[in-house]
Amino acid sequence: MKTKRSLCLIACLLCLALILGACGSSEPKPKASDFNMANLEGLYVEQIARRASLLLTARDEQTAWIVVDWPDSAAVSYHWELTGRYDAETGEIAYSDAVLIEKTFNAQGEESDIVLYTHGTGSFAKELDKLLWTDNEETGSGKSAFLYEMSLEAYRNNQWAPAQPEVSALPVEEPVEPEEEPEPEPEPTPEPANLPIITKSPTDETVAEGGNASFVARYENALWAVWHFVSPDGTTDITYEEASEVFPSLEIINGMYSTMKLRNIPVELSGWRVYCRYSNPSGYKDTGSALITVTNAPTPTPTPPPLGPVVNDWTETDDLAVAEGGSGMYFTLPSSDAFPEGLHLKNYRYRSGILEANYANDADEVLLTIRKSTTQSGTELSGDYNSYSNVWNLTLNGVTLRCMGDGATINTGTYDTAAEHFSICYNPGQPGQGLTVAQLSSMVSGMQ
């Protein structure tokens, strides 16, 4: 009898365990047809220190553009950009194209970017109102949890503010005739603790109609940035997204970052001001504003000079071995997979101490020129004397390049090794039609 009771008790316990296990199990992973990335759109904040932010923007039902910013200090910040795709088998958002950029700022607020890696892999798992990030490149670091903070619309329009305490109504008292006393000076209202700190405000810019301009701001202790435009009379204050609708021909780049770039500036923007609003969970602080002055006369586009010094002793050949012999050095060129599509090798040119390879499109127009030299370097080697809105240093594959372009793409990059010098020119004199960082990185890694 006791044995039967024991068996019944064990059976009941097993049933209870199965019921509890079923209740505690996670919900089934949604099928790809049931998943909609738009349901995850918004701004997320790292839940422990609340210094890092994650912005997820749906591209379609299965994919999203994800940007992560993780400040390390006032002088160093890490920036990820990647495309996430829903994986129905794992129920997670996986990626394999992450680019990690280390942003450093000197005492003058000037930014220098180093690409630490491209094609990084990892995933995001949804858990209630969190996104759990697994970065495969950071081995052994576990998962980073990001809490949902606000919608994209609220973030872009900056429609949020820290909660304010309610003030109860005071009873109405009979007026009392005040004595003649000097009025005390009002004490300033203390600002909430931990507000962002502005370390640099943008400066005024004067450009020709249709020209380009960049505005730079710097901060400490902020998670988000949004650029604003203010009308000449000060009555209209709009975000960068609204400015794109007011000025359809104006192209605004990086409206949510510390360096905003404007292209094709219309004359109607003259007299407007721009400023950057930095925010964190404690509130926001605005930078000083910068005046935009637009002149009617467009800047004439100069005819790009021929690449390289004007000399008559170049020799042309289709044989790399002949070019190497004539220049007195070996040249290992990048794989054709690294080039923009539609290019083919046209020829080699050489003279003593310099060797170049020219690549043309289907119309036989040379668009890409790669040079190596033991006697010339920098602009003298590249031959690109055009003016660009941005000139910056970029470290790729262990070498530091001097880049020229519009800030988003690179028309000319030059760099030096111990005894040799290199230049890469693509569509020189045509900002916005240069190489991407990934393309330039692939080309540099294949050159010797």
N, C-alpha and C positions, 0 to 999 in steps of 0.2 A: 504493500500500500504506500509506504514511504517512497519507494522507488518511482511509482506512478506520479506521486505528487511532485517529486523532484523533476521528473521529465516534463510535466506540465509547466512547472515554473520556468525551466530552461527555454521551453518553446515560446512562452509569453515574452521572456526577455529578448529572445531573438527577433520576434515580431516587432517589439518596441524599437529595437535597434534599427531594423530595416525602415520603419516609419520615420524615425528621427533622421536617419541617413538620407531618405528621400526628401524630407523637408529641408535639410541643410544643403542639399546639392544645388549647384548653380543652375541658372536657367539655360535651356538649350541654346546653342549658338545660332544666331539668325542665318537663314539662307541668304545667298548673295542677292536673290530677287527680293528679299524682304528688308535688306539693309539699305539705309539711306544716310550718306555721310552728312547731309544737311542737318540731321538731328544732333550732330556733335559739334557744329560750328560754334565758335566763341573763343574767349580768352580764358586761359587757365594759368594758375599761379602755383609754383612749387610750395607744398604745404608746410615744410619745416621752417625754412628761413624766409620764405616769401620774397626772395630776391629775383628768382628766375621766372620768366613768363613764356607761355606757349600759345601761339596764335594759330588756330586751325580754320582754314577757309576751304569749303567744299568746291571742287571743280565739277564733279558730277556725282551720281549716287554712290559710286564705288571708290572715288579717288579724292584726295585733298592736298592742298598746299599747306605745309606746316613750317613755321618759323619759331625757333627757340632762341631766346637771348638770356645769357647767364653771366651777369657781372661778377668778376672775381675781385676787383678793387676799382678805385677811381681811375686807375691808369690802364687796366686790362679788362676786356670783356670777350666772351666767346659767343659766336653767332652760328647757328645751324640753319640750313635751308634744305628741304627735302620734299619728295612727293610720296605720300602714303596711299596704299591700296588695300582694300578690304580682302582678307583671306578667309574664305568660308570654311576651310578645313580647320584652322586654328581659332577662328572667331576674333582675330586681331587685325590691326592695321600695320602692315609690313612695308618696309622701304629698303631700297638698295642704291640710292643715288644721293645720299647725304653729303653736303659740302660743309666742312667746319672751318671757320675763319677766326683767327685770333686778332682782335682789334686792340691796338695799343695807342695811347695818347701821351704826347710829351707835355712839358710845362706850358707850351704855347697853345695847347689844344689841338695840335695837328695830329691827324689820324694816320696810322700805318697798319696795313693789313697783311697777314701771313696766312696762306691757305695751308692748314695742317693736314687735311686729307680730302679726297673726293671719293665718291662711290661708297660711302659708309653704309652699313646695314644695321637694322634693328627693328623694333616693333613697339606698338602701343596697344595696351589692353584696357577695355572699358570696365570699370568697376564702380557702380552707383554713379556718383557725380565726380569721379576721378578718372584720369588717364594715367596708367602705369607705364612708364617708359623704360624699355630695355635697350640700351645702346651697346651693340656688339663690339664697338671699337674700344669701349671703356671696360675691359675685362675685369670681373671680380667686383664691380661697383654695385651690383644688384639693380633694383628698380627704383626709379625716381617717380614720386607721386605728385601729380599736378591736379589741384582742385579747380572745378569750374568757378569762374569769377563773374563773368558777364557776357552778354550777347555781343556779336560783332557790331550790331547797330549802336548799342550803348557805348562800346569802346571807341568806334570811329567818331561818334558825335560827342564823346566825352560826357555822356549823360549820367554822371554819377558823382557823388560827393560823400564824405564821411557822415555818419549819423550824428545829428545834433540833439542835445538834450532838450526835452520839452520844458517850456517856461510857463508855470502856472500863473493865472491871472491874480493880481494883487487887489485887495479890497480898496474901494474908493474912499479916500479920506478927505475931510474938510480942508480947504486950502488955508495955509498959515502964512501970514505976512512975513517974508524973510527979513532978517536983519541985514544991514548994510555990511557986507563982507566981500573981500575980493574973491572972485570965483577961482577955485583951484583948477589947475590945468588937468584936463582929462588924462588918465593913464592909458597908455596904448594897450589895445586888446592883444593878449598874448596869442601867438600862433600855435596851432597844434604841434606837438612834438613829431619828429621824424618826417617832416615835409621834405620834398626834394630840394636840393641845393643847386642853384644855377652858378656854373663856373665860367660860362662863356655865352655871350649873346651874339646873334648874327649881325653882320655889318652891312651898310648901304651898298647897293650895286647900281651902276649905270651901264646899260647895254643898248645896242642898236635894235631896232624893230626886227623880230625874227631871230634874235641872238639867244645865247644861253647864259645862265648864271647859276651859282651854287651858294647856298646859305648854310652856315655851320654853327651849331650850338653844342654846348657841353654841360654835363650835369653830374651830380652825385646823388645816390639814394633814390633812384626813380626806377619804375618798372616799365612805364609806357611813355611814348612821345607822339604828339599829334601837332602838325603844323597848321597855323591859322593865317587867313588873309583878312586885312582890315582896309575898308574903303578910305579914300582920301579925306572924307569929311568925318570919319570915325563912327558913322552910324551903322555900318554893316560889318559884322564879324562872322566869317564863314570858315569851315574846315577846308583842307586841301581837296577833299572829294567834291564838296559843293563848288569850289573854285573851278574844278574841271568842267562843271556844267555851265558856269557863268562865262568862262573863256574856253570855248570848245577847241580852239586851235592850240591852246597851251598844253604842253606835255609835262606832267609832274611826276618825278621819280623819287621814291623813298620818302613819301609824305608821313611815314610813321617811324622815321629814324632821325638821328642827330644831324645828318647831312642831307639836305633836300636839294635836288637839282631841277631846274626849270629849263625847258627847251622850247624853241619857237615862240618867244615871248612877244605877245601882241602889244601894240602901242596903247591900247585901252587899259593895260595894267599899270601904266605910268602913274605914279602918285600913291599907289597902294603900298601897304606895309605888310610884312610877314613876321611872325614870331612863333616860337615853339612852346607848347604846353607840356610840361613833364608831370607825371602823376604817379602816385603810389596809394596804397590803401588809406593813408592818413590825409590825403588831399592832393592839391596840385599847386605848382608854381609856374609862372610864365616868364620867359626870357624878355629882354628888351626887344623892341621891334626894329626892323631894318627897312629902309625906304628903297623902293624900286623906281628908277628913272629910266624911261625908254625914249630914245631919240628916234625921229622919223626916218632918218637916212639909214638904210640897212648897211651893214658892214660888207663891202665887196668880198666875194670869195676869190682868193688868189689862185692863180693857176699853179698847181703843184709843180715844183721844180723836178727835174729828172732825179731819180734816185742815185745818190752817190756823187762824188766830185766829177766835174765835167772834164773828162780825159778822153784821149783818142787811142789809148793803147790797150783797150779791152780786146780780148780774143774770145770768139764764140765757138762752142762745140757741143755736140750731143753726147760726148763720151766723158764720163766722170773721171776716168783714169787720166785722160789727157789734161783735164782741168786741174787735177791734183798735181800732176807733174809740172804744169806751167806756173801754178801758184806757189809750189814748194811746200804743200801741206796736205794732209789727208782730211777728208770731210765725211763724217757719217751723218746722213740726213734722216729726218723723222720718217716713220712709216706713213704711207699714203692714207691710212685709216685715221690719222690724227688731223688731216686737212679738212677744211670745209668741203662740202659736196660739190661736184662739178668741175674740179680742177685737175689738170694733167700737166706733167712736166713738159715745158717748152724747150728750154736749153740751159746750158751752163755758160757763164762768162767768168773770165779770170785775167789776172795780171799778177805780177810779183807781190806776194803777201796778202792777196785778197782773192776769194773765190765766192761766187754767188750761184744760186739755183733759182730759176724763174718758173712759176707755175701760172698757167693761163686758163681761161674759161673756154666754153665751146666756140666763142667768137674770136678766139686766139688773142684776147686781151690779157696782158700780164696783171694779175691781181695780188699775187703773193711772191715776195722776194725774200730769200734767206741768205744771209752772208756770214762768212767767217773770215777773220783777219788776224794777222800777227803784227800789223803796223798801224791800224786805225781802230777807234772805238767810239761808242756813243753816237751822237748825231752825225759826226763826220763819217762814221761807217754806214749808218742807215741811210743817210741822205735825205731824211724826212725833216724839212725845215718848216712845215706847216704849224700853225698855232692851234692848240687844243684847249678846251675848257678845263681839262684835268690832266695833271702830271703827278704821278705817285709811284712809290716803291712797293713791289710785290715780291714776296719770297716764295719760290716754287722749286721743289725738288732740290733744296739745298743751295740754290743760287738766288741772288736778289736782282730783280729786273727793274729798270727804269721804264715805266709804262706811260704812254700818251694816248689819250682817247677822250671819250665822254664820261668816263667813270664807270660805265656799265660794260662796255666793250673796249678792246685794246687795238688801236691801229698800228702802233709801233712799240716793240719791246726790245731793249738792248741789255746785255749783261756781259760780265767779264769772268774768266777763270784765271788761273795762275799765270798763264803765258799767252792766252788766246782771247779773242773778243768775238761776240756774236750779235746779230740783229735779225729781227723778224718783222717784216712790214706787210700788212694786209689792208688793201683799200686805203692807202695813205691820203690824208686830207679829206676824208669822208667820215666824220664822227657819226657814231651809231651803226656803222657797217664794219666794225672791227671783229676781232676774235673774242670768244668767250674765255673766261678763266680756265675752264676745263680743256678747251682746245689748245690754248697756249701751254698749259701744263703738260699735255700729251706730247706736244711738239718739242718742248725743252727736254723732256725725259729721254727722247730718242736721238738727241743731237750730241755730237762729239767733234 
